[in-house]
Amino acid sequence: MTIRTDFMDAFHLACSRQKHVKTFVTIDSRLVHNEVLETLLEIRIMHPKELI
């Protein structure tokens, strides 16, 4: 399985996973609610508008 993310996205997601973050907030539409990443990393990926 190949998941394409740029270096900084991958870095931030890896840091979030390492720190056991439950929710990752981003405006990157490629990441928001990406089921593959959410399942693989056991993290919820949301857009900031969803927090309002």
N, CA, C and O atoms as CSV, one atom per row, in Angstrom:
chain,resi,resn,atom,element,x,y,z
A,1,MET,N,N,0.847,-1.172,0.000
A,1,MET,CA,C,0.000,0.000,0.000
A,1,MET,C,C,0.891,1.234,0.000
A,1,MET,O,O,1.807,1.345,0.815
A,2,THR,N,N,0.622,2.157,-0.912
A,2,THR,CA,C,1.387,3.394,-0.991
A,2,THR,C,C,0.499,4.558,-0.570
A,2,THR,O,O,-0.615,4.720,-1.067
A,3,ILE,N,N,1.006,5.356,0.344
A,3,ILE,CA,C,0.309,6.559,0.767
A,3,ILE,C,C,1.216,7.725,0.429
A,3,ILE,O,O,2.346,7.795,0.913
A,4,ARG,N,N,0.739,8.630,-0.387
A,4,ARG,CA,C,1.574,9.756,-0.822
A,4,ARG,C,C,1.280,10.989,0.026
A,4,ARG,O,O,0.173,11.528,0.014
A,5,THR,N,N,2.295,11.414,0.757
A,5,THR,CA,C,2.219,12.672,1.494
A,5,THR,C,C,3.562,13.365,1.314
A,5,THR,O,O,4.573,12.710,1.060
A,6,ASP,N,N,3.575,14.671,1.443
A,6,ASP,CA,C,4.861,15.341,1.330
A,6,ASP,C,C,5.627,15.178,2.646
A,6,ASP,O,O,5.077,14.709,3.643
A,7,PHE,N,N,6.869,15.561,2.633
A,7,PHE,CA,C,7.743,15.317,3.780
A,7,PHE,C,C,7.206,15.918,5.068
A,7,PHE,O,O,7.175,15.244,6.098
A,8,MET,N,N,6.782,17.182,5.025
A,8,MET,CA,C,6.328,17.844,6.252
A,8,MET,C,C,5.034,17.231,6.779
A,8,MET,O,O,4.864,17.107,7.992
A,9,ASP,N,N,4.122,16.845,5.891
A,9,ASP,CA,C,2.904,16.165,6.335
A,9,ASP,C,C,3.262,14.856,7.033
A,9,ASP,O,O,2.744,14.552,8.108
A,10,ALA,N,N,4.144,14.093,6.418
A,10,ALA,CA,C,4.560,12.817,6.998
A,10,ALA,C,C,5.241,13.029,8.350
A,10,ALA,O,O,5.017,12.266,9.289
A,11,PHE,N,N,6.063,14.055,8.442
A,11,PHE,CA,C,6.750,14.364,9.696
A,11,PHE,C,C,5.750,14.715,10.795
A,11,PHE,O,O,5.840,14.196,11.908
A,12,HIS,N,N,4.796,15.598,10.484
A,12,HIS,CA,C,3.811,16.008,11.489
A,12,HIS,C,C,2.906,14.842,11.900
A,12,HIS,O,O,2.563,14.708,13.075
A,13,LEU,N,N,2.528,14.013,10.952
A,13,LEU,CA,C,1.707,12.845,11.286
A,13,LEU,C,C,2.495,11.850,12.142
A,13,LEU,O,O,1.949,11.268,13.079
A,14,ALA,N,N,3.765,11.658,11.823
A,14,ALA,CA,C,4.598,10.740,12.608
A,14,ALA,C,C,4.775,11.254,14.041
A,14,ALA,O,O,4.709,10.476,14.993
A,15,CYS,N,N,4.997,12.549,14.191
A,15,CYS,CA,C,5.124,13.138,15.533
A,15,CYS,C,C,3.826,12.979,16.313
A,15,CYS,O,O,3.845,12.667,17.504
A,16,SER,N,N,2.706,13.192,15.645
A,16,SER,CA,C,1.404,13.047,16.292
A,16,SER,C,C,1.189,11.618,16.761
A,16,SER,O,O,0.699,11.379,17.865
A,17,ARG,N,N,1.558,10.682,15.913
A,17,ARG,CA,C,1.408,9.256,16.267
A,17,ARG,C,C,2.305,8.906,17.453
A,17,ARG,O,O,1.879,8.207,18.373
A,18,GLN,N,N,3.523,9.382,17.430
A,18,GLN,CA,C,4.475,9.080,18.500
A,18,GLN,C,C,4.005,9.636,19.844
A,18,GLN,O,O,4.251,9.030,20.887
A,19,LYS,N,N,3.336,10.778,19.822
A,19,LYS,CA,C,2.855,11.417,21.052
A,19,LYS,C,C,1.439,10.976,21.424
A,19,LYS,O,O,0.836,11.523,22.348
A,20,HIS,N,N,0.911,9.986,20.701
A,20,HIS,CA,C,-0.421,9.412,20.982
A,20,HIS,C,C,-1.542,10.440,20.881
A,20,HIS,O,O,-2.498,10.415,21.655
A,21,VAL,N,N,-1.408,11.347,19.910
A,21,VAL,CA,C,-2.437,12.352,19.658
A,21,VAL,C,C,-3.678,11.642,19.122
A,21,VAL,O,O,-3.566,10.738,18.295
A,22,LYS,N,N,-4.847,12.043,19.585
A,22,LYS,CA,C,-6.096,11.425,19.138
A,22,LYS,C,C,-6.648,12.101,17.889
A,22,LYS,O,O,-7.272,11.446,17.054
A,23,THR,N,N,-6.421,13.427,17.753
A,23,THR,CA,C,-6.971,14.190,16.635
A,23,THR,C,C,-5.897,15.084,16.039
A,23,THR,O,O,-5.204,15.804,16.758
A,24,PHE,N,N,-5.764,15.033,14.728
A,24,PHE,CA,C,-4.815,15.858,13.976
A,24,PHE,C,C,-5.636,16.848,13.165
A,24,PHE,O,O,-6.512,16.441,12.402
A,25,VAL,N,N,-5.367,18.140,13.316
A,25,VAL,CA,C,-6.137,19.184,12.636
A,25,VAL,C,C,-5.302,19.783,11.513
A,25,VAL,O,O,-4.158,20.188,11.721
A,26,THR,N,N,-5.892,19.835,10.310
A,26,THR,CA,C,-5.193,20.344,9.135
A,26,THR,C,C,-6.187,20.930,8.150
A,26,THR,O,O,-7.372,20.598,8.178
A,27,ILE,N,N,-5.700,21.804,7.281
A,27,ILE,CA,C,-6.548,22.316,6.204
A,27,ILE,C,C,-6.249,21.595,4.881
A,27,ILE,O,O,-6.840,21.919,3.850
A,28,ASP,N,N,-5.353,20.639,4.911
A,28,ASP,CA,C,-4.970,19.888,3.712
A,28,ASP,C,C,-6.077,18.894,3.348
A,28,ASP,O,O,-6.297,17.910,4.054
A,29,SER,N,N,-6.758,19.160,2.259
A,29,SER,CA,C,-7.899,18.324,1.860
A,29,SER,C,C,-7.494,16.885,1.528
A,29,SER,O,O,-8.331,15.984,1.573
A,30,ARG,N,N,-6.227,16.662,1.198
A,30,ARG,CA,C,-5.762,15.292,0.923
A,30,ARG,C,C,-5.679,14.461,2.194
A,30,ARG,O,O,-5.714,13.232,2.139
A,31,LEU,N,N,-5.569,15.125,3.330
A,31,LEU,CA,C,-5.418,14.414,4.596
A,31,LEU,C,C,-6.721,14.317,5.393
A,31,LEU,O,O,-6.955,13.333,6.095
A,32,VAL,N,N,-7.565,15.344,5.278
A,32,VAL,CA,C,-8.784,15.384,6.087
A,32,VAL,C,C,-9.651,14.163,5.803
A,32,VAL,O,O,-10.033,13.907,4.662
A,33,HIS,N,N,-9.950,13.422,6.853
A,33,HIS,CA,C,-10.778,12.206,6.799
A,33,HIS,C,C,-10.235,11.147,5.843
A,33,HIS,O,O,-11.002,10.395,5.243
A,34,ASN,N,N,-8.918,11.092,5.705
A,34,ASN,CA,C,-8.292,10.057,4.883
A,34,ASN,C,C,-8.374,8.751,5.673
A,34,ASN,O,O,-7.633,8.550,6.634
A,35,GLU,N,N,-9.270,7.878,5.263
A,35,GLU,CA,C,-9.542,6.650,6.016
A,35,GLU,C,C,-8.325,5.751,6.154
A,35,GLU,O,O,-8.135,5.108,7.187
A,36,VAL,N,N,-7.507,5.708,5.119
A,36,VAL,CA,C,-6.309,4.862,5.169
A,36,VAL,C,C,-5.362,5.370,6.257
A,36,VAL,O,O,-4.895,4.594,7.091
A,37,LEU,N,N,-5.081,6.668,6.246
A,37,LEU,CA,C,-4.178,7.239,7.247
A,37,LEU,C,C,-4.771,7.148,8.650
A,37,LEU,O,O,-4.069,6.832,9.611
A,38,GLU,N,N,-6.060,7.425,8.758
A,38,GLU,CA,C,-6.699,7.374,10.077
A,38,GLU,C,C,-6.629,5.968,10.667
A,38,GLU,O,O,-6.391,5.802,11.863
A,39,THR,N,N,-6.836,4.970,9.834
A,39,THR,CA,C,-6.773,3.583,10.311
A,39,THR,C,C,-5.343,3.172,10.628
A,39,THR,O,O,-5.076,2.579,11.673
A,40,LEU,N,N,-4.439,3.486,9.732
A,40,LEU,CA,C,-3.040,3.107,9.893
A,40,LEU,C,C,-2.413,3.748,11.131
A,40,LEU,O,O,-1.687,3.092,11.878
A,41,LEU,N,N,-2.699,5.036,11.342
A,41,LEU,CA,C,-2.077,5.785,12.436
A,41,LEU,C,C,-2.926,5.817,13.707
A,41,LEU,O,O,-2.483,6.307,14.746
A,42,GLU,N,N,-4.149,5.291,13.615
A,42,GLU,CA,C,-5.074,5.305,14.748
A,42,GLU,C,C,-5.257,6.735,15.257
A,42,GLU,O,O,-5.099,7.014,16.445
A,43,ILE,N,N,-5.594,7.633,14.330
A,43,ILE,CA,C,-5.736,9.049,14.624
A,43,ILE,C,C,-6.899,9.596,13.793
A,43,ILE,O,O,-7.151,9.116,12.688
A,44,ARG,N,N,-7.583,10.564,14.303
A,44,ARG,CA,C,-8.664,11.219,13.574
A,44,ARG,C,C,-8.090,12.477,12.927
A,44,ARG,O,O,-7.441,13.277,13.600
A,45,ILE,N,N,-8.325,12.658,11.624
A,45,ILE,CA,C,-7.805,13.812,10.909
A,45,ILE,C,C,-8.983,14.704,10.531
A,45,ILE,O,O,-9.883,14.289,9.802
A,46,MET,N,N,-8.962,15.945,11.042
A,46,MET,CA,C,-10.099,16.848,10.888
A,46,MET,C,C,-9.682,18.198,10.312
A,46,MET,O,O,-8.514,18.581,10.372
A,47,HIS,N,N,-10.661,18.910,9.753
A,47,HIS,CA,C,-10.488,20.288,9.313
A,47,HIS,C,C,-10.841,21.202,10.479
A,47,HIS,O,O,-11.735,20.861,11.254
A,48,PRO,N,N,-10.179,22.352,10.640
A,48,PRO,CA,C,-10.469,23.258,11.762
A,48,PRO,C,C,-11.933,23.689,11.855
A,48,PRO,O,O,-12.436,23.922,12.954
A,49,LYS,N,N,-12.621,23.799,10.720
A,49,LYS,CA,C,-14.026,24.199,10.736
A,49,LYS,C,C,-14.899,23.219,11.511
A,49,LYS,O,O,-15.950,23.593,12.031
A,50,GLU,N,N,-14.467,21.984,11.586
A,50,GLU,CA,C,-15.232,20.975,12.314
A,50,GLU,C,C,-15.171,21.174,13.830
A,50,GLU,O,O,-15.958,20.576,14.565
A,51,LEU,N,N,-14.264,21.991,14.290
A,51,LEU,CA,C,-14.107,22.214,15.715
A,51,LEU,C,C,-14.996,23.351,16.226
A,51,LEU,O,O,-15.120,23.559,17.433
A,52,ILE,N,N,-15.598,24.067,15.315
A,52,ILE,CA,C,-16.441,25.216,15.711
A,52,ILE,C,C,-17.824,24.728,16.105
A,52,ILE,O,O,-18.682,25.532,16.469
